[in-house]
Amino acid sequence: MTHDMWSYHPESHHRPGMRLTGYTVVATDGPIGIVDEATEELGSTYVVVDTGPWVPGRHVLLPAGTIVRVDRAEEKLFVNRTRDEIKDAPAYDPDRDRGDSRYRENVADYYRPFYS
């Protein structure tokens, strides 16, 4: 059985209502940025990561299923993707893409092979 990409892993230590904004996001091969916003929408939970200074001026949307561990003491989110996999994900523009079902489907199409 595969994990739903839009839900937190049960073993991630995420608890509903946690404030994740400002947490550092760490890929399997190093840090990628800071959480700019986070949602807890049923069936569509994600974090938006500001990747600058690593990739200046860029934001990416990471489905909650990419988060494998939340470290509250260190304020870090650890994800199960590499920096290149995240860099290659569809860029996120909050003014254009927030609430856009086509954008969300593009993100799902990109990450779906990782969950098959």
Order of alpha helices (4+ residues) and beta strands (2+ residues): beta-beta-beta-beta-beta-beta-alpha-alpha-alpha
